[in-house]
Amino acid sequence: MSDEEIQALNQITAIIDEKAAKYKDERHHMPRARALAEREALLKLIDDGLSLARNLRPPPADLIRDFERLSSEFRRMA
């Protein structure tokens, strides 16, 4: 793993954590269009994080599982 890849993955993870927590707290008070747009943006970011994590050697299995679980959770939300 290169330091740049690890640093990028750490930054993406921090952004996902922040945005996911905010979305979960505020989604019931958001207009539906905004909630859907933010959910889609978050899912795209999670997918980017998954892609980066899967390309690292060795892959961070726990983080990949966390991203997959979070992605599944957000796909079920409306």
VEXNU-673155 format. One record per residue: residue in one letter; x, y, z of N, C-alpha, C, CB in turn. Coordinates in Angstrom, 3 decimals, always signed. Glycine has a CB too. Layout:
<pts>
+-----+----------+----------+----------+----------+----------+----------+----------+----------+----------+----------+----------+----------+
! res !      n_u !      n_v !      n_w !     ca_u !     ca_v !     ca_w !      c_u !      c_v !      c_w !     cb_u !     cb_v !     cb_w !
+-----+----------+----------+----------+----------+----------+----------+----------+----------+----------+----------+----------+----------+
!   a !        X !        Y !        Z !        X !        Y !        Z !        X !        Y !        Z !        X !        Y !        Z !
...
+-----+----------+----------+----------+----------+----------+----------+----------+----------+----------+----------+----------+----------+
</pts>
This chain:
<pts>
+-----+----------+----------+----------+----------+----------+----------+----------+----------+----------+----------+----------+----------+
! res !      n_u !      n_v !      n_w !     ca_u !     ca_v !     ca_w !      c_u !      c_v !      c_w !     cb_u !     cb_v !     cb_w !
+-----+----------+----------+----------+----------+----------+----------+----------+----------+----------+----------+----------+----------+
!   m !   +0.835 !   -1.181 !   +0.000 !   +0.000 !   +0.000 !   +0.000 !   +0.877 !   +1.240 !   +0.000 !   -0.949 !   +0.001 !   +1.207 !
!   s !   +0.540 !   +2.146 !   -0.839 !   +1.297 !   +3.387 !   -0.826 !   +0.707 !   +4.329 !   +0.219 !   +1.296 !   +4.049 !   -2.227 !
!   d !   +1.540 !   +5.201 !   +0.713 !   +1.085 !   +6.162 !   +1.717 !   -0.024 !   +7.054 !   +1.172 !   +2.254 !   +7.018 !   +2.197 !
!   e !   +0.072 !   +7.420 !   -0.109 !   -0.953 !   +8.262 !   -0.720 !   -2.303 !   +7.560 !   -0.763 !   -0.535 !   +8.665 !   -2.126 !
!   e !   -2.300 !   +6.275 !   -1.091 !   -3.551 !   +5.512 !   -1.134 !   -4.166 !   +5.395 !   +0.256 !   -3.307 !   +4.113 !   -1.722 !
!   i !   -3.335 !   +5.140 !   +1.231 !   -3.825 !   +5.022 !   +2.606 !   -4.382 !   +6.357 !   +3.078 !   -2.699 !   +4.545 !   +3.552 !
!   q !   -3.676 !   +7.426 !   +2.779 !   -4.127 !   +8.756 !   +3.173 !   -5.458 !   +9.098 !   +2.494 !   -3.059 !   +9.811 !   +2.821 !
!   a !   -5.588 !   +8.781 !   +1.216 !   -6.834 !   +9.043 !   +0.490 !   -7.979 !   +8.230 !   +1.086 !   -6.671 !   +8.714 !   -1.010 !
!   l !   -7.720 !   +6.964 !   +1.391 !   -8.750 !   +6.114 !   +1.978 !   -9.154 !   +6.629 !   +3.359 !   -8.256 !   +4.663 !   +2.073 !
!   n !   -8.198 !   +7.089 !   +4.142 !   -8.511 !   +7.661 !   +5.461 !   -9.382 !   +8.904 !   +5.327 !   -7.220 !   +8.006 !   +6.219 !
!   q !   -9.091 !   +9.746 !   +4.344 !   -9.882 !  +10.955 !   +4.126 !  -11.301 !  +10.608 !   +3.682 !   -9.207 !  +11.853 !   +3.082 !
!   i !  -11.420 !   +9.659 !   +2.762 !  -12.747 !   +9.236 !   +2.300 !  -13.543 !   +8.650 !   +3.459 !  -12.626 !   +8.202 !   +1.155 !
!   t !  -12.887 !   +7.835 !   +4.276 !  -13.560 !   +7.222 !   +5.427 !  -14.058 !   +8.291 !   +6.388 !  -12.613 !   +6.251 !   +6.158 !
!   a !  -13.249 !   +9.296 !   +6.661 !  -13.655 !  +10.379 !   +7.563 !  -14.852 !  +11.147 !   +6.991 !  -12.472 !  +11.344 !   +7.811 !
!   i !  -14.841 !  +11.407 !   +5.703 !  -15.951 !  +12.123 !   +5.058 !  -17.225 !  +11.278 !   +5.119 !  -15.599 !  +12.468 !   +3.580 !
!   i !  -17.092 !   +9.987 !   +4.840 !  -18.251 !   +9.089 !   +4.892 !  -18.826 !   +9.059 !   +6.308 !  -17.858 !   +7.656 !   +4.437 !
!   d !  -17.963 !   +8.916 !   +7.300 !  -18.430 !   +8.889 !   +8.690 !  -19.213 !  +10.154 !   +9.039 !  -17.241 !   +8.729 !   +9.647 !
!   e !  -18.654 !  +11.295 !   +8.670 !  -19.287 !  +12.576 !   +8.985 !  -20.623 !  +12.726 !   +8.265 !  -18.360 !  +13.732 !   +8.611 !
!   k !  -20.631 !  +12.462 !   +6.959 !  -21.844 !  +12.654 !   +6.171 !  -22.922 !  +11.630 !   +6.509 !  -21.518 !  +12.583 !   +4.698 !
!   a !  -22.526 !  +10.393 !   +6.808 !  -23.503 !   +9.361 !   +7.168 !  -24.191 !   +9.711 !   +8.489 !  -22.818 !   +7.979 !   +7.272 !
!   a !  -23.420 !  +10.144 !   +9.459 !  -23.998 !  +10.516 !  +10.751 !  -24.948 !  +11.704 !  +10.594 !  -22.883 !  +10.853 !  +11.763 !
!   k !  -24.535 !  +12.692 !   +9.831 !  -25.374 !  +13.870 !   +9.612 !  -26.659 !  +13.491 !   +8.880 !  -24.605 !  +14.937 !   +8.815 !
!   y !  -26.527 !  +12.639 !   +7.861 !  -27.696 !  +12.220 !   +7.090 !  -28.689 !  +11.479 !   +7.984 !  -27.272 !  +11.328 !   +5.908 !
!   k !  -28.181 !  +10.556 !   +8.800 !  -29.062 !   +9.780 !   +9.682 !  -29.795 !  +10.692 !  +10.668 !  -28.252 !   +8.718 !  +10.450 !
!   d !  -29.117 !  +11.718 !  +11.150 !  -29.735 !  +12.644 !  +12.104 !  -30.763 !  +13.558 !  +11.457 !  -28.672 !  +13.480 !  +12.769 !
!   e !  -30.521 !  +13.968 !  +10.209 !  -31.334 !  +15.015 !   +9.599 !  -32.303 !  +14.547 !   +8.518 !  -30.446 !  +16.031 !   +9.025 !
!   r !  -32.228 !  +13.304 !   +8.086 !  -33.000 !  +12.901 !   +6.903 !  -34.506 !  +13.027 !   +7.079 !  -32.671 !  +11.486 !   +6.546 !
!   h !  -35.006 !  +12.845 !   +8.291 !  -36.455 !  +12.939 !   +8.502 !  -36.960 !  +14.375 !   +8.424 !  -36.823 !  +12.345 !   +9.849 !
!   h !  -36.057 !  +15.326 !   +8.517 !  -36.435 !  +16.737 !   +8.471 !  -36.107 !  +17.380 !   +7.132 !  -35.743 !  +17.495 !   +9.580 !
!   m !  -35.520 !  +16.623 !   +6.221 !  -35.138 !  +17.146 !   +4.910 !  -36.295 !  +17.004 !   +3.928 !  -33.888 !  +16.417 !   +4.375 !
!   p !  -36.368 !  +17.917 !   +2.963 !  -37.286 !  +17.667 !   +1.848 !  -36.866 !  +16.368 !   +1.146 !  -37.292 !  +18.876 !   +0.838 !
!   r !  -37.823 !  +15.632 !   +0.638 !  -37.547 !  +14.326 !   +0.035 !  -36.489 !  +14.404 !   -1.068 !  -38.828 !  +13.736 !   -0.530 !
!   a !  -36.562 !  +15.407 !   -1.925 !  -35.598 !  +15.528 !   -3.024 !  -34.173 !  +15.698 !   -2.484 !  -35.968 !  +16.720 !   -3.934 !
!   r !  -34.029 !  +16.494 !   -1.453 !  -32.691 !  +16.689 !   -0.860 !  -32.194 !  +15.397 !   -0.212 !  -32.719 !  +17.833 !   +0.190 !
!   a !  -33.069 !  +14.707 !   +0.499 !  -32.672 !  +13.461 !   +1.162 !  -32.207 !  +12.436 !   +0.124 !  -33.847 !  +12.888 !   +1.998 !
!   l !  -32.938 !  +12.323 !   -0.975 !  -32.546 !  +11.374 !   -2.022 !  -31.223 !  +11.767 !   -2.668 !  -33.634 !  +11.283 !   -3.089 !
!   a !  -31.044 !  +13.049 !   -2.923 !  -29.800 !  +13.516 !   -3.545 !  -28.606 !  +13.281 !   -2.614 !  -29.907 !  +15.017 !   -3.906 !
!   e !  -28.773 !  +13.573 !   -1.342 !  -27.674 !  +13.354 !   -0.388 !  -27.376 !  +11.871 !   -0.212 !  -28.012 !  +13.980 !   +0.971 !
!   r !  -28.420 !  +11.054 !   -0.215 !  -28.214 !   +9.607 !   -0.099 !  -27.439 !   +9.086 !   -1.308 !  -29.572 !   +8.871 !   +0.029 !
!   e !  -27.793 !   +9.527 !   -2.503 !  -27.096 !   +9.085 !   -3.711 !  -25.639 !   +9.545 !   -3.712 !  -27.812 !   +9.611 !   -4.959 !
!   a !  -25.388 !  +10.756 !   -3.267 !  -24.012 !  +11.260 !   -3.186 !  -23.206 !  +10.446 !   -2.184 !  -23.999 !  +12.751 !   -2.792 !
!   l !  -23.819 !  +10.106 !   -1.070 !  -23.148 !   +9.304 !   -0.051 !  -22.863 !   +7.894 !   -0.570 !  -24.002 !   +9.239 !   +1.225 !
!   l !  -23.820 !   +7.307 !   -1.271 !  -23.606 !   +5.972 !   -1.841 !  -22.468 !   +5.986 !   -2.858 !  -24.896 !   +5.457 !   -2.502 !
!   k !  -22.365 !   +7.042 !   -3.647 !  -21.268 !   +7.164 !   -4.617 !  -19.930 !   +7.244 !   -3.887 !  -21.465 !   +8.413 !   -5.519 !
!   l !  -19.893 !   +8.010 !   -2.828 !  -18.670 !   +8.136 !   -2.034 !  -18.293 !   +6.793 !   -1.396 !  -18.847 !   +9.214 !   -0.944 !
!   i !  -19.275 !   +6.064 !   -0.899 !  -19.016 !   +4.736 !   -0.328 !  -18.471 !   +3.808 !   -1.410 !  -20.310 !   +4.139 !   +0.301 !
!   d !  -19.061 !   +3.849 !   -2.600 !  -18.564 !   +3.018 !   -3.710 !  -17.126 !   +3.370 !   -4.073 !  -19.463 !   +3.183 !   -4.943 !
!   d !  -16.806 !   +4.658 !   -4.061 !  -15.420 !   +5.085 !   -4.331 !  -14.476 !   +4.547 !   -3.255 !  -15.326 !   +6.634 !   -4.396 !
!   g !  -14.905 !   +4.622 !   -2.003 !  -14.100 !   +4.089 !   -0.907 !  -13.909 !   +2.585 !   -1.033 !  -14.746 !   +4.418 !   +0.430 !
!   l !  -14.963 !   +1.878 !   -1.413 !  -14.864 !   +0.432 !   -1.613 !  -13.882 !   +0.095 !   -2.723 !  -16.236 !   -0.156 !   -1.936 !
!   s !  -13.961 !   +0.820 !   -3.818 !  -13.046 !   +0.567 !   -4.938 !  -11.597 !   +0.768 !   -4.523 !  -13.381 !   +1.482 !   -6.119 !
!   l !  -11.340 !   +1.852 !   -3.840 !   -9.982 !   +2.126 !   -3.385 !   -9.521 !   +1.065 !   -2.392 !   -9.900 !   +3.518 !   -2.750 !
!   a !  -10.368 !   +0.709 !   -1.448 !   -9.998 !   -0.282 !   -0.434 !   -9.713 !   -1.645 !   -1.071 !  -11.114 !   -0.413 !   +0.616 !
!   r !  -10.503 !   -2.024 !   -2.053 !  -10.310 !   -3.329 !   -2.700 !   -9.026 !   -3.386 !   -3.513 !  -11.491 !   -3.648 !   -3.597 !
!   n !   -8.525 !   -2.245 !   -3.947 !   -7.297 !   -2.205 !   -4.743 !   -6.031 !   -2.174 !   -3.894 !   -7.318 !   -1.005 !   -5.647 !
!   l !   -6.174 !   -1.957 !   -2.594 !   -5.011 !   -1.944 !   -1.710 !   -4.536 !   -3.370 !   -1.455 !   -5.343 !   -1.238 !   -0.376 !
!   r !   -3.262 !   -3.520 !   -1.241 !   -2.677 !   -4.828 !   -0.917 !   -1.907 !   -4.725 !   +0.369 !   -1.760 !   -5.334 !   -2.051 !
!   p !   -2.243 !   -5.465 !   +1.378 !   -3.425 !   -6.325 !   +1.507 !   -4.678 !   -5.473 !   +1.703 !   -3.255 !   -7.314 !   +2.690 !
!   p !   -5.807 !   -5.964 !   +1.217 !   -7.034 !   -5.180 !   +1.354 !   -7.492 !   -5.124 !   +2.811 !   -8.144 !   -5.771 !   +0.476 !
!   p !   -7.972 !   -3.969 !   +3.259 !   -8.457 !   -3.838 !   +4.644 !   -9.847 !   -4.473 !   +4.782 !   -8.504 !   -2.336 !   +5.071 !
!   a !   -9.883 !   -5.755 !   +5.119 !  -11.129 !   -6.535 !   +5.115 !  -12.199 !   -5.936 !   +6.028 !  -10.845 !   -7.967 !   +5.539 !
!   d !  -11.817 !   -5.490 !   +7.214 !  -12.804 !   -4.918 !   +8.140 !  -13.435 !   -3.655 !   +7.570 !  -12.152 !   -4.606 !   +9.490 !
!   l !  -12.630 !   -2.805 !   +6.974 !  -13.146 !   -1.568 !   +6.388 !  -14.043 !   -1.879 !   +5.197 !  -11.990 !   -0.646 !   +5.960 !
!   i !  -13.661 !   -2.838 !   +4.387 !  -14.490 !   -3.234 !   +3.242 !  -15.849 !   -3.728 !   +3.738 !  -13.782 !   -4.338 !   +2.398 !
!   r !  -15.849 !   -4.561 !   +4.767 !  -17.119 !   -5.049 !   +5.340 !  -17.955 !   -3.892 !   +5.882 !  -16.848 !   -6.073 !   +6.466 !
!   d !  -17.310 !   -2.933 !   +6.540 !  -18.035 !   -1.770 !   +7.068 !  -18.663 !   -0.957 !   +5.940 !  -17.092 !   -0.881 !   +7.895 !
!   f !  -17.901 !   -0.720 !   +4.888 !  -18.439 !   +0.021 !   +3.737 !  -19.600 !   -0.736 !   +3.091 !  -17.330 !   +0.274 !   +2.693 !
!   e !  -19.466 !   -2.038 !   +2.940 !  -20.534 !   -2.840 !   +2.330 !  -21.797 !   -2.810 !   +3.190 !  -20.065 !   -4.297 !   +2.127 !
!   r !  -21.637 !   -2.911 !   +4.509 !  -22.782 !   -2.853 !   +5.410 !  -23.460 !   -1.485 !   +5.346 !  -22.345 !   -3.163 !   +6.845 !
!   l !  -22.653 !   -0.431 !   +5.360 !  -23.188 !   +0.926 !   +5.297 !  -23.899 !   +1.169 !   +3.964 !  -22.063 !   +1.955 !   +5.497 !
!   s !  -23.315 !   +0.691 !   +2.883 !  -23.938 !   +0.832 !   +1.573 !  -25.289 !   +0.128 !   +1.543 !  -23.021 !   +0.272 !   +0.478 !
!   s !  -25.337 !   -1.076 !   +2.069 !  -26.587 !   -1.828 !   +2.115 !  -27.635 !   -1.099 !   +2.950 !  -26.344 !   -3.229 !   +2.678 !
!   e !  -27.206 !   -0.566 !   +4.083 !  -28.123 !   +0.176 !   +4.963 !  -28.694 !   +1.396 !   +4.246 !  -27.399 !   +0.615 !   +6.254 !
!   f !  -27.838 !   +2.138 !   +3.552 !  -28.314 !   +3.356 !   +2.878 !  -29.144 !   +3.039 !   +1.645 !  -27.135 !   +4.235 !   +2.484 !
!   r !  -28.901 !   +1.936 !   +0.981 !  -29.726 !   +1.551 !   -0.165 !  -31.146 !   +1.211 !   +0.265 !  -29.104 !   +0.360 !   -0.892 !
!   r !  -31.312 !   +0.741 !   +1.505 !  -32.656 !   +0.419 !   +2.014 !  -33.420 !   +1.660 !   +2.461 !  -32.554 !   -0.559 !   +3.177 !
!   m !  -32.695 !   +2.750 !   +2.752 !  -33.354 !   +3.979 !   +3.194 !  -33.997 !   +4.681 !   +2.010 !  -32.351 !   +4.918 !   +3.894 !
!   a !  -35.094 !   +5.356 !   +2.297 !  -35.734 !   +6.128 !   +1.225 !  -35.959 !   +7.548 !   +1.661 !  -37.061 !   +5.495 !   +0.809 !
+-----+----------+----------+----------+----------+----------+----------+----------+----------+----------+----------+----------+----------+
</pts>
